Amino acid sequence: MADRFEPSEFAREFQQFVSGMNRLVPARSSPVRQMLTEHLGRDPDDLPVLSEPLESAEHPNVQLALDELHASGGWRVVGLSLGLRQYGAFSLGALATDRMADWGYPSPRPMPVDYLNLPVGPDDRLACAQLALYLGTWEDTPLAVMVMAGDERSHFESRLTLEVLAPDPQVARAFLDELGRRRQALNVYRGQALSFAFTPHGRFRLDFLRMTPIDRSQVILPDADLLAIEDHTIGISAYAEALRASGRHIKRGLLLYGPPGTGKTWSVTYLRSRMTERTTVVINGGPGIQALGQAVALARSLQPSMVVVEDVDLIAHERTMPGHDTNALLFQLLNEMDGLGEDADVIFVLTTNRVELLEPALAMRPGRIDQAVEIGLPDSDCRARLFDLYLRELPALDAGIDLEPLVAATDGVSAAFIKELTRRAVLLAAVESGDPSAAPRVESRHLTQALAALDGATDPIRRTLLGAQPAS
């Protein structure tokens, strides 16, 4: 009877046969390994690889530093297949030793560089290499640099990786140090307004905010309040060196509190427009607060800077309140504010609609919050200035409008309420004119009708949303 066929036995025998054939046939280096060998002037098998993982937000800064080196001459860039990123063990070391072939992966070959267009400002973008080799010389020593961006569409880590291969490990370290200095000098985030947001894949990203030019006349606050805000931010910045020379700290905290719609965020926007050289990082009290540590680290590295935490009451409840005695985010905020050096030129600006809920260790301790300014509902003078601000730009306005009755009738409303009132008046005038394309002529009656609509008994929720006091 014929022997029964055993698939497992056949597999073992076939594996031994293939291994034997591999020993008989001389190994052929991949094209990329051959290229590395020629550039380095020696077999790279036993050379160590120095790796530096970076946050993905550093990608544009790395690209600018590498572009600067490339432009200096003597460097060339070679692309690699993006598919290599799917292999968890893929690295510059794997390329140098041909381990990819040992693992049964396709032999890597040089190819054109794949670039990713990344934002470097509100309107500007930079082409950044996703997976590439840079071959050049540093301190008279040939070296290879691999930059690899993570693939956010996969489950693998999305951070950026820099790896350096050189015959002298000290040269590799010196090169990474120099690249770090160039990244810092060329940093695309310096002097920008930034916010942290989630990517579609659940990771944080940095978004550029547009710097809105705001004239001081557009900030409608009592003079004393506006001066207090300016003195604690713009004023101290002007004398930062004098304070340092006297051994006084320049880090500071400002708390803006008051009802919704009164101008807290607008005041912050004004400060950004006045201090354009200062990097500003804005964090919302919602999900973005999870990036607090990253935001403060960024602010620390890009001084002078300002960290804005909006709706801070969402995380900084008083610890005596039920369920808030172990608030990790509150403790992190306190630690981040305390952890800055005395000479750190970082401003913390916190905003809240519910100041009574704040933890006293945050709101009442000098060194964390040094100045608190209430942004309250506008008084009659501010309401008159608000009407003037929102109506002055209208191309067709009845010159005979008497604002005094409107100012008197809007006692207890917010700036947001008056802004919405003027918008509705324009809409009423446009509908009345019947011309959807021409700027309508706004008259007193349109403003009065808009106020009646907002102030009606059927709109209590709308009044609250616009920051107005409930109608009596």
C-alpha positions in Angstrom: 0.0 0.0 0.0 1.4 3.4 -1.0 2.5 5.7 1.8 -0.1 8.3 2.8 0.7 11.8 1.7 1.3 14.2 4.7 1.0 17.9 3.8 2.8 19.0 7.0 5.8 16.8 6.2 6.0 18.0 2.7 5.9 21.6 3.9 8.9 20.9 6.2 10.9 19.3 3.5 10.1 22.1 1.0 11.2 24.7 3.5 14.5 22.9 4.0 14.9 22.7 0.2 14.3 26.5 -0.2 16.7 27.3 2.6 19.4 25.2 1.0 18.9 26.8 -2.4 19.2 30.3 -0.7 22.6 29.3 0.7 23.8 28.2 -2.7 22.7 31.4 -4.5 24.6 34.5 -3.6 22.4 37.1 -1.9 21.6 40.2 -4.0 21.3 43.5 -2.2 18.2 45.6 -2.8 18.7 48.7 -4.9 18.2 50.9 -1.8 20.8 49.0 0.2 23.3 49.2 -2.7 22.7 53.0 -2.9 23.3 53.3 0.9 26.5 51.2 0.6 27.8 53.4 -2.2 27.0 56.6 -0.4 28.4 55.6 3.0 31.5 54.0 1.4 31.1 50.8 3.4 28.7 48.0 4.2 26.0 49.5 6.5 25.1 46.1 8.1 26.7 46.9 11.5 26.0 50.6 11.6 23.7 51.8 14.4 20.6 53.9 13.6 19.8 56.9 15.7 16.0 57.5 15.8 14.0 60.5 17.0 10.2 60.2 17.2 8.4 63.5 16.9 4.8 64.8 17.1 3.2 64.9 13.6 2.7 68.7 14.0 6.5 68.9 13.6 6.4 67.7 10.0 6.5 71.1 8.3 9.3 72.2 10.6 11.4 69.1 9.7 10.7 69.6 6.0 11.8 73.2 6.1 15.0 72.2 7.9 15.7 69.4 5.4 14.9 71.7 2.5 17.4 74.2 3.8 20.1 71.5 3.9 19.1 70.3 0.4 19.4 73.8 -1.0 22.9 74.2 0.4 24.1 71.6 -2.1 25.6 68.1 -1.9 22.3 66.5 -0.8 19.9 64.4 -2.7 16.5 63.0 -1.8 15.1 59.6 -2.8 11.5 58.5 -2.4 10.3 55.1 -1.0 7.0 53.3 -1.5 4.4 54.4 1.1 3.3 50.8 1.3 6.4 50.1 3.4 4.8 52.0 6.3 2.3 49.1 6.8 5.1 46.9 8.2 5.5 47.5 11.9 9.2 46.6 11.9 10.1 48.9 8.9 13.0 51.2 9.6 16.2 52.6 8.2 18.0 49.7 9.8 15.8 47.2 7.9 16.7 48.9 4.7 20.4 48.9 5.5 20.6 45.2 6.4 18.1 43.9 3.7 16.0 42.4 6.5 12.9 43.3 4.5 13.8 40.5 2.0 14.4 38.1 4.9 10.9 38.7 6.2 9.4 38.0 2.8 8.6 41.7 2.0 9.2 43.1 -1.4 12.7 44.5 -2.1 12.5 48.4 -1.7 13.4 50.4 -4.7 14.0 54.2 -5.2 11.1 56.1 -6.6 9.8 59.6 -6.8 9.0 61.3 -3.5 5.4 61.3 -2.4 4.5 64.7 -0.8 1.7 65.7 1.5 0.4 69.3 1.4 0.3 70.5 5.0 -0.8 73.9 6.3 1.8 76.4 7.5 -0.5 79.3 8.0 -4.2 80.3 7.5 -3.7 80.4 3.8 -0.3 78.8 3.1 0.7 75.2 2.6 4.0 73.3 2.3 4.8 70.1 0.4 6.2 67.6 3.0 7.8 64.3 2.1 5.9 61.3 3.5 8.6 58.7 3.2 12.0 59.7 1.9 15.8 59.2 2.2 18.0 62.2 2.3 21.7 61.4 1.4 24.3 64.0 2.2 27.4 64.9 4.2 27.7 66.4 7.7 31.0 67.3 9.4 32.8 65.6 6.5 31.0 62.4 7.2 28.4 60.8 4.8 25.1 60.0 6.4 21.6 58.9 5.4 18.4 60.5 6.9 15.0 58.9 6.7 11.9 60.8 7.4 8.6 58.9 7.7 5.2 60.3 8.5 2.6 58.0 10.0 -0.4 57.0 8.1 -3.5 58.4 10.0 -5.8 56.1 8.0 -4.2 53.0 9.5 -4.1 51.8 13.1 -0.4 52.4 13.3 1.2 55.3 15.2 0.7 58.5 13.3 3.8 60.3 14.7 6.7 61.5 12.6 10.0 59.5 12.7 13.5 60.8 11.9 16.3 58.2 11.6 19.9 58.8 10.9 22.5 56.3 9.8 26.2 57.3 9.8 29.6 55.6 10.2 30.2 57.8 13.3 27.4 57.8 15.9 28.6 61.1 17.3 28.1 62.7 13.9 24.5 61.3 13.8 23.8 62.9 17.2 25.3 66.2 16.2 23.3 66.2 13.0 20.0 65.6 14.9 20.9 68.4 17.3 21.6 70.8 14.4 18.3 69.8 12.7 16.5 70.5 16.0 18.0 74.0 16.1 17.0 74.7 12.5 13.5 73.4 13.2 13.2 75.8 16.1 14.5 78.7 14.0 12.2 78.0 11.1 9.1 77.0 13.2 6.0 77.7 11.2 3.9 78.1 14.4 5.9 81.0 15.8 3.8 84.2 15.9 0.7 82.4 14.8 -2.7 82.0 16.4 -3.4 78.2 16.8 -6.1 75.9 18.2 -6.1 72.2 19.0 -8.7 70.1 17.3 -9.4 66.4 16.6 -8.6 64.7 13.3 -11.3 62.5 11.7 -9.3 59.6 13.1 -9.5 60.8 16.7 -6.0 62.4 17.0 -5.2 66.0 17.9 -4.1 68.4 15.2 -3.1 72.1 15.2 -5.3 74.5 13.2 -4.2 78.0 12.2 -6.6 80.8 13.2 -6.9 83.9 11.2 -5.6 87.0 12.9 -8.4 89.5 12.7 -7.2 93.1 12.8 -9.2 94.9 15.5 -8.9 98.6 16.3 -9.1 99.6 19.9 -12.3 101.6 19.1 -14.0 98.3 18.2 -13.6 97.0 21.8 -16.6 98.4 23.6 -15.8 98.2 27.3 -15.7 100.7 30.1 -12.3 102.5 29.9 -11.1 101.2 33.3 -11.7 97.6 32.3 -10.0 97.8 28.9 -7.0 99.5 30.5 -6.8 96.8 33.1 -6.7 94.1 30.4 -4.1 96.0 28.3 -1.9 96.9 31.2 -1.7 93.2 32.3 -0.9 91.9 28.9 0.4 94.5 26.4 1.8 96.8 29.1 3.9 94.1 30.9 5.1 92.8 27.5 6.5 96.3 26.7 8.6 96.2 29.9 9.5 92.5 30.1 13.2 93.1 29.9 13.1 95.7 32.7 11.2 93.2 34.9 13.7 90.5 34.1 16.6 92.7 34.9 15.0 93.5 38.3 14.5 89.8 39.1 10.7 90.0 38.7 8.6 87.3 37.0 6.8 88.1 33.8 4.6 85.0 33.5 1.1 86.1 34.4 -2.6 85.1 34.4 -5.7 87.1 33.4 -9.2 86.0 34.1 -12.1 87.4 32.1 -15.5 86.6 33.5 -19.1 87.7 32.9 -22.3 86.7 31.2 -22.3 85.2 27.7 -22.1 87.6 24.7 -20.5 90.5 26.6 -17.1 90.5 24.7 -14.7 88.1 26.5 -13.7 86.3 23.4 -13.7 89.5 21.4 -11.3 91.0 24.0 -9.0 88.0 23.5 -9.1 88.5 19.7 -8.2 92.1 20.2 -5.2 91.1 22.3 -4.1 88.7 19.6 -4.3 91.5 17.0 -2.2 93.9 19.2 0.5 91.3 20.0 1.1 89.8 16.6 4.7 88.7 17.5 3.3 86.5 20.3 2.3 82.9 19.6 -1.2 82.3 20.7 -2.6 78.9 21.5 -6.4 78.7 22.0 -8.0 75.8 23.9 -11.7 75.3 24.2 -13.0 74.0 27.5 -14.5 71.0 25.7 -12.5 68.2 24.1 -9.6 70.4 23.2 -8.7 70.7 26.8 -7.2 67.2 26.6 -4.3 68.8 24.6 -3.5 71.2 27.5 0.0 69.7 28.1 0.9 69.9 24.4 -0.4 73.5 24.2 1.7 74.7 27.2 4.8 72.9 25.8 4.3 74.6 22.5 3.8 78.0 24.2 6.9 77.4 26.3 9.0 76.6 23.2 7.7 79.6 21.2 7.9 82.5 23.7 6.7 85.1 23.8 3.3 83.4 23.8 -0.2 83.4 25.2 -2.3 80.4 26.2 -6.1 81.0 26.1 -8.4 78.6 27.9 -12.0 79.4 27.0 -14.9 78.3 29.3 -12.4 77.2 31.9 -15.2 76.5 34.3 -15.9 73.3 32.4 -12.7 71.8 34.0 -11.9 74.0 36.9 -14.8 73.5 39.2 -14.2 74.1 42.9 -12.9 70.9 44.4 -15.4 70.9 47.3 -18.2 70.3 44.8 -19.4 66.7 44.6 -17.5 64.6 42.1 -14.7 67.2 41.5 -12.2 66.4 44.3 -10.1 64.3 41.8 -10.4 66.5 38.7 -7.3 65.5 36.8 -7.6 68.2 34.2 -7.8 70.9 36.9 -4.7 69.5 38.6 -2.9 69.5 35.2 -3.9 73.1 34.6 -2.6 74.2 38.0 0.7 72.2 37.4 1.2 73.7 34.0 0.8 77.2 35.3 3.1 76.5 38.2 5.7 74.7 36.1 6.7 77.6 34.0 9.9 79.4 35.0 9.8 82.9 36.5 11.3 84.4 33.4 8.9 82.6 31.0 7.1 85.2 28.9 3.8 83.3 28.8 0.4 84.8 29.4 -2.5 82.6 30.5 -5.9 84.1 29.7 -8.9 82.2 31.1 -12.5 83.0 30.3 -15.7 81.9 32.0 -19.4 82.6 32.2 -19.6 81.0 35.7 -16.9 82.5 37.9 -18.6 81.4 41.0 -17.8 77.8 40.1 -14.1 78.2 39.8 -11.6 76.5 42.1 -10.2 79.2 44.5 -6.7 77.7 44.1 -6.9 78.8 40.5 -8.9 82.0 40.6 -7.6 83.5 43.9 -3.9 82.7 44.0 -1.3 85.2 42.8 1.2 83.7 40.4 -1.7 81.9 38.6 -4.3 84.6 38.2 -2.8 88.0 38.9 -5.7 90.1 37.4 -9.4 89.4 37.0 -11.7 91.7 35.0 -15.4 91.4 34.9 -16.8 91.8 31.4 -20.3 92.8 32.3 -23.4 93.8 30.5 -22.8 97.1 28.7 -23.9 100.3 30.4 -25.8 103.1 28.5 -22.5 104.6 27.2 -21.3 101.3 25.9 -24.7 100.5 24.4 -24.6 103.8 22.5 -21.0 103.0 21.3 -22.2 99.5 20.2 -25.0 100.8 18.1 -22.6 103.3 16.5 -20.1 100.4 15.8 -22.6 98.1 14.2 -24.4 100.8 12.2 -21.5 102.9 11.0 -20.5 100.5 8.2 -24.0 100.3 6.7 -23.8 101.8 3.2 -27.4 103.1 3.4 -28.5 104.4 6.8 -31.1 107.0 7.6 -29.0 109.9 9.0 -31.9 111.0 11.2 -32.0 107.9 13.4 -32.3 108.8 17.1 -30.4 106.1 19.1 -31.3 107.4 22.5 -34.7 105.5 22.7 -33.0 102.3 21.6 -30.2 102.7 24.1 -32.7 103.2 26.9 -34.9 100.3 25.7 -31.9 97.9 25.7 -30.9 98.2 29.3 -29.7 94.7 30.5 -28.8 93.3 27.1 -25.4 92.1 25.9 -23.2 93.2 23.1 -24.2 90.1 21.2 -27.9 91.1 21.5 -27.3 94.5 20.0 -25.2 93.0 17.1 -28.1 90.6 16.4 -30.6 93.5 16.6 -28.8 95.5 14.0 -28.5 92.5 11.7 -32.3 91.8 11.9 -33.0 95.5 11.2 -31.0 95.2 8.0 -32.9 92.0 7.1 -36.2 93.7 7.7 -35.2 96.6 5.5 -34.0 94.3 2.8 -37.3 92.3 2.8 -39.3 95.5 2.7 -37.3 96.8 -0.3 -37.9 93.7 -2.3 -34.4 93.8 -3.8 -32.2 90.9 -2.6 -29.0 92.2 -4.1 -28.9 95.9 -3.1 -27.9 97.3 0.3 -31.2 98.4 1.9 -31.8 101.7 3.6 -32.2 101.1 7.4 -34.5 103.5 9.3 -35.5 103.9 12.9 -38.6 101.8 12.5 -36.6 98.8 11.3 -34.5 98.9 14.5 -37.6 99.3 16.6 -39.3 96.3 14.9 -36.1 94.2 15.3 -36.0 95.1 19.0 -39.7 94.2 19.5 -39.1 90.8 17.8 -36.1 90.0 20.0 -37.8 91.4 23.1 -41.1 89.7 22.6 -42.7 87.4 25.2 -42.3 84.5 22.8 -38.5 84.8 22.7 -37.2 84.2 26.3 -34.8 81.5 25.1 -33.4 83.7 22.3 -32.8 86.5 24.8 -30.9 84.1 27.1 -28.8 82.7 24.2 -27.8 86.3 23.2 -26.7 87.1 26.8 -29.6 89.4 27.7 -31.3 89.5 31.1 -34.8 87.9 31.2 -37.6 90.3 30.2 -39.4 91.7 33.2 
